[in-house]
């Protein structure tokens, strides 16, 4: 069951110029409008959504469905300033003020001609709805996958773009769901995976939790003689010359191989990636389980099975997930993922915005531009004359 509700514009943004289709054009000013809508899941749960769209003449023929991360998200992918954690009022944002990322992303893409939908995983009749951000009904990843498919069906039912011109944009665990939907839905035209979680195995025993961070942090503590929280080239050289370390997994790798962002310093996720590279080189993945601990297919397998254009974006401050970037880059270099591209953005964290002492800022303008530029360039190359 899907609801086709009367759309009511709730906001407009004046745009003075836009990239429409394949061409950089100077066009008449137009407004990006946000419409309220909702849809129902198979169970009959009703979820609120927002459609952000340019006027019909300025649409490029493509729709972008956004899938939020974590174990759930509100309508605007809000990050609260403070959250009650075990009775403690814990600060979550750098400023202590809440911010919302979904409207920023959606507006940036609508300015390029895309119709965009973002939605909440908090159903309308959730008994914990009013407790957000300190509470909501939790669902399994498989439940969220089903809700995502219902959102996609509703988005297509709008007929504001062609059904086979859908791009899925997922963040963190939302990126996992995006890849799993693309595996079984030939109408998904491209993927944008923002800080994807559980994208690639770190070992043949990894079920989705392996990031090697404990071992990486132990390595930093044992080599960091100047106490800056990193390992520089001199520290690495001195460590590798010690006889006791010659059998260590990192001893066979050059500093330049480990220094993925070439800044002459090794941080935790670069070391974690080096440890994973060592294990993966000696592993046979052919007979491993095809799913992670949650029952989702691994993104690395999906992208090798379905050759779909994919943008993968990580931030250099994302200690928990950026170790996957070098591993995915290795697959791209080996031509197993030559249809995917990786962007590793400096000075942004898991939310692709500033990150400081475990607190987050809104997604940066540069991050949004990277996404929009990639989608626009891809449209120009693959579809030079799109029909709005």
C-alpha positions in Angstrom: 0.0 0.0 0.0 1.4 3.4 -1.0 -0.2 6.8 -0.3 -0.6 9.3 -3.1 -1.2 12.5 -1.0 -1.9 16.0 -2.2 1.5 17.7 -2.3 1.7 21.0 -0.5 4.8 23.2 -1.1 6.3 24.0 2.3 9.3 26.0 1.2 10.9 27.5 -1.9 14.5 28.5 -2.6 15.3 30.9 -5.5 18.1 29.6 -7.8 19.8 32.0 -10.1 21.6 29.4 -12.3 21.8 25.7 -12.6 23.4 22.8 -14.3 20.6 21.0 -16.2 21.3 17.8 -18.0 24.6 17.8 -19.7 25.3 21.4 -20.2 26.4 24.3 -18.0 23.7 26.7 -18.9 22.7 30.2 -18.0 19.0 30.0 -17.4 16.1 32.0 -16.0 15.9 32.0 -12.2 13.8 29.2 -10.8 12.7 28.0 -7.4 13.6 24.7 -5.7 10.4 23.7 -3.8 10.0 21.3 -0.9 6.8 19.2 -0.8 5.4 17.2 2.1 4.3 13.7 1.4 4.1 10.3 3.2 4.1 6.6 2.3 3.1 3.3 3.9 5.3 0.2 4.4 4.0 -3.4 3.8 3.0 -3.5 7.5 0.9 -0.4 7.1 3.3 1.9 9.0 3.1 5.4 7.7 6.3 7.5 7.3 6.7 11.2 6.5 8.8 12.3 3.6 9.9 15.4 1.7 10.3 15.9 -2.0 12.7 18.6 -3.0 12.4 19.5 -6.7 13.1 22.1 -9.3 10.2 23.1 -11.6 9.3 20.6 -14.2 11.1 22.4 -17.1 14.4 22.3 -15.1 14.3 18.6 -14.1 17.0 16.5 -15.7 14.9 13.3 -15.7 16.6 11.7 -12.6 15.4 11.0 -9.1 17.6 10.6 -6.0 16.3 8.7 -3.0 18.2 9.3 0.2 18.7 6.6 2.8 19.8 7.7 6.3 22.3 5.8 8.4 22.5 4.2 11.8 19.6 2.4 13.3 17.2 5.1 12.3 16.9 8.7 11.3 14.4 11.6 11.6 13.0 13.4 8.6 15.9 15.8 8.1 18.8 13.6 9.2 19.1 15.8 12.3 22.0 15.6 14.7 20.9 16.9 18.1 23.1 19.3 20.1 22.7 17.1 23.2 21.4 13.6 23.9 20.6 11.9 27.2 23.0 9.0 27.4 22.5 6.9 30.5 21.3 9.9 32.4 24.1 12.1 31.2 23.4 15.0 28.9 26.0 14.3 26.2 27.0 16.9 23.6 26.8 15.6 20.0 27.5 18.7 17.9 30.4 21.1 17.9 28.3 24.1 18.7 25.9 22.4 21.0 23.1 23.3 18.6 21.2 20.8 16.5 21.6 20.8 12.7 20.1 18.9 9.8 21.9 17.4 6.8 19.2 16.0 4.5 17.8 19.4 3.4 21.3 20.6 2.6 22.1 17.6 0.4 18.6 17.6 -1.2 18.7 21.3 -2.1 22.2 21.0 -3.5 21.1 18.2 -5.9 17.8 19.9 -6.8 19.8 22.9 -7.9 21.4 20.6 -10.4 18.0 19.4 -11.8 17.5 16.2 -9.7 14.2 15.4 -7.9 15.2 14.3 -4.4 13.3 12.5 -1.6 14.4 12.2 2.0 12.3 10.5 4.7 12.1 9.5 8.3 12.3 6.0 9.8 10.1 7.1 12.7 6.6 6.2 11.8 3.7 8.5 12.4 2.1 6.4 15.2 5.4 5.6 16.9 4.6 5.7 20.6 8.1 7.1 21.2 7.9 9.7 18.4 7.8 12.6 20.8 10.9 11.4 22.7 13.2 11.9 19.7 16.2 12.3 19.9 16.2 10.4 23.2 14.1 7.6 22.0 12.3 5.9 19.1 11.1 2.4 18.2 14.1 0.5 16.9 14.0 -1.8 13.9 16.3 -4.4 12.5 18.4 -3.6 9.4 16.1 -6.0 7.5 13.1 -4.0 8.6 14.8 -0.8 7.5 15.6 -2.4 4.1 11.9 -3.2 3.6 10.9 0.4 4.6 13.5 1.7 2.1 11.9 -0.4 -0.7 8.5 1.1 0.2 10.0 4.6 0.1 11.5 3.8 -3.3 8.1 2.5 -4.7 6.4 5.7 -3.5 9.1 7.9 -5.0 8.7 6.1 -8.4 4.9 6.4 -8.2 5.3 10.2 -8.4 6.3 9.9 -12.1 8.5 13.0 -11.9 11.4 11.0 -13.5 11.8 7.8 -15.4 11.6 4.6 -13.3 15.0 3.4 -14.4 16.7 6.7 -13.6 16.8 6.4 -9.9 20.0 7.1 -7.9 20.3 5.8 -4.3 22.2 8.0 -1.9 22.9 6.3 1.4 24.9 7.3 4.4 26.7 4.7 6.7 24.3 1.8 7.2 22.0 3.5 4.8 24.7 2.9 2.2 24.5 -0.8 3.0 20.8 -0.8 2.3 21.3 1.2 -0.9 23.8 -1.4 -2.3 21.5 -4.3 -1.3 18.5 -2.7 -3.1 20.6 -2.1 -6.2 21.6 -5.8 -6.3 18.0 -6.8 -7.0 16.6 -3.7 -8.7 17.8 -3.1 -12.3 16.1 0.3 -12.3 18.8 1.7 -10.0 21.0 3.7 -12.2 23.8 4.7 -9.8 24.9 4.7 -6.2 26.3 7.4 -4.0 27.6 5.8 -0.8 28.6 8.3 1.9 30.9 6.9 4.6 29.5 3.4 4.0 29.7 1.0 6.9 30.5 -2.7 6.6 31.4 -2.3 2.9 34.4 -4.6 2.7 35.9 -7.5 4.8 39.0 -6.8 6.8 39.6 -10.6 7.1 38.1 -14.0 6.3 36.5 -14.0 9.7 35.0 -10.5 9.6 31.2 -10.5 9.9 30.9 -6.7 9.8 32.6 -5.5 13.0 36.2 -5.8 12.0 38.0 -2.4 11.8 41.3 -3.2 13.5 41.2 0.0 15.5 42.3 -1.6 18.8 45.4 -3.0 17.1 46.0 0.3 15.2 45.8 2.4 18.4 48.1 -0.1 20.2 50.6 0.3 17.3 50.4 4.1 17.5 51.1 4.0 21.3 54.1 1.8 20.7 55.7 4.0 18.0 54.6 7.5 18.9 57.8 8.9 20.5 56.8 12.5 20.1 53.3 12.0 21.5 51.3 13.6 18.7 48.9 10.7 18.4 50.3 9.6 15.0 53.2 7.7 13.6 55.6 9.6 11.3 58.1 8.2 8.8 61.1 8.4 11.2 59.1 6.7 14.0 58.0 3.9 11.6 61.6 3.4 10.4 62.9 3.1 13.9 60.1 0.6 14.8 60.6 -1.5 11.7 64.4 -1.9 12.4 63.8 -3.5 15.7 64.3 -7.3 15.5 61.2 -8.0 17.6 59.0 -6.3 15.1 60.2 -8.0 11.9 57.4 -10.5 11.9 54.7 -7.9 12.5 52.1 -7.6 9.6 53.1 -4.0 9.0 56.9 -4.7 8.8 56.6 -6.0 5.2 54.9 -2.8 4.0 56.6 0.4 3.1 55.6 3.6 4.9 54.5 5.1 1.6 52.1 2.2 1.0 50.5 2.8 4.4 50.4 6.6 4.1 47.3 6.6 2.0 46.7 10.4 2.0 50.5 11.1 1.6 50.8 13.5 4.5 53.9 11.8 6.0 51.8 10.8 9.0 50.0 7.5 9.8 46.7 7.8 11.6 44.6 5.1 13.1 42.5 4.2 10.1 45.6 4.0 7.8 47.3 1.6 10.1 44.0 -0.4 10.4 43.9 -0.6 6.6 47.5 -1.8 6.4 46.7 -4.6 8.8 43.6 -5.6 6.8 45.6 -5.5 3.5 48.1 -8.0 5.0 45.3 -10.4 6.0 43.3 -10.0 2.8 46.4 -10.8 0.7 46.6 -14.2 2.3 42.8 -14.9 2.4 40.5 -16.9 0.2 37.1 -15.3 0.1 35.5 -17.6 -2.4 33.9 -19.9 0.2 33.0 -17.3 2.8 29.5 -16.4 3.9 28.0 -13.9 1.5 26.3 -11.9 4.2 27.4 -9.9 7.3 26.1 -10.3 10.8 22.9 -8.5 9.9 22.1 -10.7 6.9 23.0 -8.0 4.4 25.2 -8.8 1.4 28.7 -7.2 1.4 28.9 -4.1 -0.6 32.3 -5.2 -2.1 30.5 -8.3 -3.5 27.5 -6.5 -4.8 29.6 -4.0 -6.7 31.6 -6.8 -8.3 28.4 -8.6 -9.3 26.5 -5.6 -10.6 28.6 -3.1 -12.6 26.8 0.0 -11.5 28.4 3.4 -11.4 29.2 4.2 -7.8 30.7 7.1 -5.9 32.1 6.2 -2.5 33.0 9.1 -0.2 34.9 9.0 3.1 36.4 11.7 5.3 39.9 11.6 6.7 38.6 12.2 10.3 36.4 9.1 10.2 38.4 6.7 12.3 35.6 4.1 12.4 35.0 3.7 8.6 37.8 5.2 6.5 40.0 2.2 6.8 37.8 0.7 4.1 38.9 3.4 1.6 42.3 1.9 0.8 40.8 -1.6 0.6 38.2 -0.5 -1.9 40.8 1.4 -3.8 42.8 -1.8 -4.1 39.8 -3.5 -5.7 39.4 -0.5 -8.1 43.1 -0.8 -9.1 42.6 -4.5 -9.7 39.8 -3.7 -12.1 37.2 -5.6 -10.0 35.6 -2.3 -9.2 36.6 -0.1 -12.1 33.1 1.3 -12.3 33.4 2.8 -8.8 35.2 5.9 -7.7 36.5 6.9 -4.3 36.8 10.4 -2.9 38.6 10.7 0.4 37.9 14.2 1.7 40.2 16.1 4.1 39.2 17.5 7.4 35.7 15.9 7.5 34.4 13.0 9.6 31.7 10.4 9.5 29.0 12.9 8.8 31.2 14.4 6.0 31.4 17.7 8.0 33.8 19.0 10.6 34.5 16.7 13.6 36.1 17.6 16.9 36.4 15.7 20.1 33.7 13.3 19.1 31.3 16.1 18.2 30.0 16.8 14.7 29.2 19.7 12.4 26.9 19.8 9.4 27.9 18.2 6.1 30.3 20.6 4.5 29.6 22.6 1.3 32.7 20.9 -0.3 31.2 17.4 0.5 27.9 18.4 -1.1 29.7 19.8 -4.1 31.7 16.6 -4.6 28.4 14.6 -4.7 26.7 17.0 -7.1 29.6 17.4 -9.4 30.1 13.6 -9.7 26.4 13.1 -10.5 26.3 16.0 -13.0 29.5 14.9 -14.8 28.2 11.3 -14.9 25.0 12.5 -16.4 26.8 14.5 -19.1 29.1 11.6 -20.0 26.5 8.8 -20.0 23.4 10.6 -21.1 24.4 13.7 -23.1 20.8 14.5 -24.1 18.5 13.6 -21.2 14.8 14.3 -21.7 13.3 16.1 -18.7 
